């Protein structure tokens, strides 16, 4: 899919936003928190929709590295040491296009579970 081919992938200086532009002209600024909680890894997604995990406390998460995976994806390492998700070009495009709806669902699911986006503070 040529339209899913990235023309630019750039991590912001503060490591909180991944900027992705595509050959189709689509461009998205994807917050690290959003990418972390939408990780395609089995740790987050489970092996079936009923196993989906809703993870709180990731508001301040940062992306430590962006590593290419072949010519079809990137692997992101977050500062909470999560690094098992492989983000294909089509997934990044989809996450950008569906960001508003997906993030609203995430916030709703956290609220249902009594969780917060804010990290737990330790004394």
ChimeraX commands (.cxc) that place a marker at each C-alpha (Angstrom):
marker #1 position 0.00,0.00,0.00 radius 0.5
marker #1 position 1.86,3.04,-1.25 radius 0.5
marker #1 position -0.47,5.40,0.62 radius 0.5
marker #1 position 0.71,3.86,3.90 radius 0.5
marker #1 position 4.38,4.41,3.10 radius 0.5
marker #1 position 5.89,6.91,5.56 radius 0.5
marker #1 position 7.75,9.87,4.13 radius 0.5
marker #1 position 8.86,11.08,7.57 radius 0.5
marker #1 position 9.02,9.65,11.09 radius 0.5
marker #1 position 10.35,12.07,13.66 radius 0.5
marker #1 position 10.39,11.98,17.46 radius 0.5
marker #1 position 9.92,15.34,19.15 radius 0.5
marker #1 position 12.75,16.71,21.29 radius 0.5
marker #1 position 10.76,16.13,24.46 radius 0.5
marker #1 position 10.17,12.49,23.37 radius 0.5
marker #1 position 6.43,12.80,23.95 radius 0.5
marker #1 position 5.22,12.93,20.33 radius 0.5
marker #1 position 5.93,10.83,17.26 radius 0.5
marker #1 position 5.34,12.78,14.04 radius 0.5
marker #1 position 4.51,10.60,11.05 radius 0.5
marker #1 position 3.82,11.76,7.49 radius 0.5
marker #1 position 2.66,9.45,4.70 radius 0.5
marker #1 position 2.87,9.38,0.92 radius 0.5
marker #1 position -0.91,9.90,0.80 radius 0.5
marker #1 position -0.42,13.36,2.37 radius 0.5
marker #1 position -1.76,12.27,5.76 radius 0.5
marker #1 position 0.30,13.50,8.71 radius 0.5
marker #1 position -0.21,12.75,12.38 radius 0.5
marker #1 position 1.30,13.86,15.67 radius 0.5
marker #1 position 0.89,10.82,17.91 radius 0.5
marker #1 position 1.39,11.34,21.65 radius 0.5
marker #1 position 3.61,8.82,23.41 radius 0.5
marker #1 position 0.86,8.08,25.94 radius 0.5
marker #1 position -1.57,7.21,23.15 radius 0.5
marker #1 position 0.94,4.98,21.37 radius 0.5
marker #1 position 1.80,3.24,24.64 radius 0.5
marker #1 position -1.78,2.45,25.63 radius 0.5
marker #1 position -2.67,1.39,22.07 radius 0.5
marker #1 position 0.41,-0.82,21.72 radius 0.5
marker #1 position -0.26,-3.71,19.36 radius 0.5
marker #1 position 1.57,-6.06,21.75 radius 0.5
marker #1 position -0.13,-9.07,23.29 radius 0.5
marker #1 position 0.72,-7.53,26.68 radius 0.5
marker #1 position -1.83,-4.76,25.95 radius 0.5
marker #1 position -4.15,-6.24,23.33 radius 0.5
marker #1 position -4.22,-9.77,24.71 radius 0.5
marker #1 position -4.88,-12.66,22.36 radius 0.5
marker #1 position -8.59,-11.85,21.98 radius 0.5
marker #1 position -10.65,-8.65,22.33 radius 0.5
marker #1 position -11.92,-9.82,25.73 radius 0.5
marker #1 position -8.31,-9.87,27.00 radius 0.5
marker #1 position -7.64,-6.17,26.18 radius 0.5
marker #1 position -5.88,-4.43,29.07 radius 0.5
marker #1 position -6.56,-0.81,29.98 radius 0.5
marker #1 position -3.42,0.71,31.42 radius 0.5
marker #1 position -3.49,3.83,33.54 radius 0.5
marker #1 position -0.69,6.09,34.71 radius 0.5
marker #1 position 0.91,6.71,31.32 radius 0.5
marker #1 position 0.28,10.45,30.86 radius 0.5
marker #1 position 3.98,11.29,31.25 radius 0.5
marker #1 position 5.48,8.32,29.36 radius 0.5
marker #1 position 8.20,9.08,26.83 radius 0.5
marker #1 position 9.50,7.24,23.79 radius 0.5
marker #1 position 13.18,6.37,24.30 radius 0.5
marker #1 position 13.82,4.96,20.84 radius 0.5
marker #1 position 12.28,4.32,17.44 radius 0.5
marker #1 position 13.82,1.31,15.72 radius 0.5
marker #1 position 13.03,0.15,12.18 radius 0.5
marker #1 position 11.62,-3.34,11.71 radius 0.5
marker #1 position 12.35,-4.40,8.16 radius 0.5
marker #1 position 10.73,-2.01,5.73 radius 0.5
marker #1 position 7.22,-2.30,7.15 radius 0.5
marker #1 position 7.20,-1.06,10.76 radius 0.5
marker #1 position 8.92,0.46,13.77 radius 0.5
marker #1 position 9.43,-0.82,17.28 radius 0.5
marker #1 position 9.04,1.78,20.00 radius 0.5
marker #1 position 10.74,1.61,23.38 radius 0.5
marker #1 position 9.05,3.59,26.11 radius 0.5
marker #1 position 10.60,4.84,29.34 radius 0.5
marker #1 position 8.49,2.34,31.31 radius 0.5
marker #1 position 10.56,-0.26,29.37 radius 0.5
marker #1 position 7.64,-1.50,27.26 radius 0.5
marker #1 position 9.07,-2.42,23.86 radius 0.5
marker #1 position 7.14,-5.42,22.54 radius 0.5
marker #1 position 4.77,-3.67,20.13 radius 0.5
marker #1 position 5.51,-3.57,16.40 radius 0.5
marker #1 position 3.83,-0.54,14.80 radius 0.5
marker #1 position 3.30,-1.19,11.08 radius 0.5
marker #1 position 2.91,1.75,8.71 radius 0.5
marker #1 position -0.78,0.95,8.24 radius 0.5
marker #1 position -1.31,0.75,12.02 radius 0.5
marker #1 position 0.35,4.15,12.55 radius 0.5
marker #1 position -1.86,5.62,9.83 radius 0.5
marker #1 position -4.94,4.04,11.42 radius 0.5
marker #1 position -3.98,5.26,14.91 radius 0.5
marker #1 position -3.64,8.78,13.52 radius 0.5
marker #1 position -6.97,8.68,11.71 radius 0.5
marker #1 position -8.84,7.21,14.70 radius 0.5
marker #1 position -7.06,9.09,17.48 radius 0.5
marker #1 position -10.03,11.10,18.77 radius 0.5
marker #1 position -12.35,8.10,19.03 radius 0.5
marker #1 position -9.75,5.70,20.40 radius 0.5
marker #1 position -8.48,8.11,23.02 radius 0.5
marker #1 position -12.03,8.91,24.17 radius 0.5
marker #1 position -12.69,5.17,24.53 radius 0.5
marker #1 position -9.45,4.81,26.51 radius 0.5
marker #1 position -10.46,7.58,28.92 radius 0.5
marker #1 position -13.94,6.04,29.32 radius 0.5
marker #1 position -12.49,2.62,30.06 radius 0.5
marker #1 position -10.08,4.06,32.65 radius 0.5
marker #1 position -12.96,5.88,34.35 radius 0.5
marker #1 position -15.03,2.66,34.47 radius 0.5
marker #1 position -12.14,0.95,36.22 radius 0.5
marker #1 position -11.34,3.79,38.62 radius 0.5
marker #1 position -7.97,4.38,36.95 radius 0.5
marker #1 position -6.24,7.63,36.07 radius 0.5
marker #1 position -3.97,8.75,33.23 radius 0.5
marker #1 position -1.66,10.25,35.86 radius 0.5
marker #1 position 1.19,8.17,37.22 radius 0.5
marker #1 position 1.02,6.98,40.80 radius 0.5
marker #1 position 3.20,9.18,42.94 radius 0.5
marker #1 position 5.57,7.51,45.36 radius 0.5
marker #1 position 6.63,9.24,48.60 radius 0.5
marker link #1:1,2 radius 0.2
marker link #1:2,3 radius 0.2
marker link #1:3,4 radius 0.2
marker link #1:4,5 radius 0.2
marker link #1:5,6 radius 0.2
marker link #1:6,7 radius 0.2
marker link #1:7,8 radius 0.2
marker link #1:8,9 radius 0.2
marker link #1:9,10 radius 0.2
marker link #1:10,11 radius 0.2
marker link #1:11,12 radius 0.2
marker link #1:12,13 radius 0.2
marker link #1:13,14 radius 0.2
marker link #1:14,15 radius 0.2
marker link #1:15,16 radius 0.2
marker link #1:16,17 radius 0.2
marker link #1:17,18 radius 0.2
marker link #1:18,19 radius 0.2
marker link #1:19,20 radius 0.2
marker link #1:20,21 radius 0.2
marker link #1:21,22 radius 0.2
marker link #1:22,23 radius 0.2
marker link #1:23,24 radius 0.2
marker link #1:24,25 radius 0.2
marker link #1:25,26 radius 0.2
marker link #1:26,27 radius 0.2
marker link #1:27,28 radius 0.2
marker link #1:28,29 radius 0.2
marker link #1:29,30 radius 0.2
marker link #1:30,31 radius 0.2
marker link #1:31,32 radius 0.2
marker link #1:32,33 radius 0.2
marker link #1:33,34 radius 0.2
marker link #1:34,35 radius 0.2
marker link #1:35,36 radius 0.2
marker link #1:36,37 radius 0.2
marker link #1:37,38 radius 0.2
marker link #1:38,39 radius 0.2
marker link #1:39,40 radius 0.2
marker link #1:40,41 radius 0.2
marker link #1:41,42 radius 0.2
marker link #1:42,43 radius 0.2
marker link #1:43,44 radius 0.2
marker link #1:44,45 radius 0.2
marker link #1:45,46 radius 0.2
marker link #1:46,47 radius 0.2
marker link #1:47,48 radius 0.2
marker link #1:48,49 radius 0.2
marker link #1:49,50 radius 0.2
marker link #1:50,51 radius 0.2
marker link #1:51,52 radius 0.2
marker link #1:52,53 radius 0.2
marker link #1:53,54 radius 0.2
marker link #1:54,55 radius 0.2
marker link #1:55,56 radius 0.2
marker link #1:56,57 radius 0.2
marker link #1:57,58 radius 0.2
marker link #1:58,59 radius 0.2
marker link #1:59,60 radius 0.2
marker link #1:60,61 radius 0.2
marker link #1:61,62 radius 0.2
marker link #1:62,63 radius 0.2
marker link #1:63,64 radius 0.2
marker link #1:64,65 radius 0.2
marker link #1:65,66 radius 0.2
marker link #1:66,67 radius 0.2
marker link #1:67,68 radius 0.2
marker link #1:68,69 radius 0.2
marker link #1:69,70 radius 0.2
marker link #1:70,71 radius 0.2
marker link #1:71,72 radius 0.2
marker link #1:72,73 radius 0.2
marker link #1:73,74 radius 0.2
marker link #1:74,75 radius 0.2
marker link #1:75,76 radius 0.2
marker link #1:76,77 radius 0.2
marker link #1:77,78 radius 0.2
marker link #1:78,79 radius 0.2
marker link #1:79,80 radius 0.2
marker link #1:80,81 radius 0.2
marker link #1:81,82 radius 0.2
marker link #1:82,83 radius 0.2
marker link #1:83,84 radius 0.2
marker link #1:84,85 radius 0.2
marker link #1:85,86 radius 0.2
marker link #1:86,87 radius 0.2
marker link #1:87,88 radius 0.2
marker link #1:88,89 radius 0.2
marker link #1:89,90 radius 0.2
marker link #1:90,91 radius 0.2
marker link #1:91,92 radius 0.2
marker link #1:92,93 radius 0.2
marker link #1:93,94 radius 0.2
marker link #1:94,95 radius 0.2
marker link #1:95,96 radius 0.2
marker link #1:96,97 radius 0.2
marker link #1:97,98 radius 0.2
marker link #1:98,99 radius 0.2
marker link #1:99,100 radius 0.2
marker link #1:100,101 radius 0.2
marker link #1:101,102 radius 0.2
marker link #1:102,103 radius 0.2
marker link #1:103,104 radius 0.2
marker link #1:104,105 radius 0.2
marker link #1:105,106 radius 0.2
marker link #1:106,107 radius 0.2
marker link #1:107,108 radius 0.2
marker link #1:108,109 radius 0.2
marker link #1:109,110 radius 0.2
marker link #1:110,111 radius 0.2
marker link #1:111,112 radius 0.2
marker link #1:112,113 radius 0.2
marker link #1:113,114 radius 0.2
marker link #1:114,115 radius 0.2
marker link #1:115,116 radius 0.2
marker link #1:116,117 radius 0.2
marker link #1:117,118 radius 0.2
marker link #1:118,119 radius 0.2
marker link #1:119,120 radius 0.2
marker link #1:120,121 radius 0.2
marker link #1:121,122 radius 0.2
marker link #1:122,123 radius 0.2
view
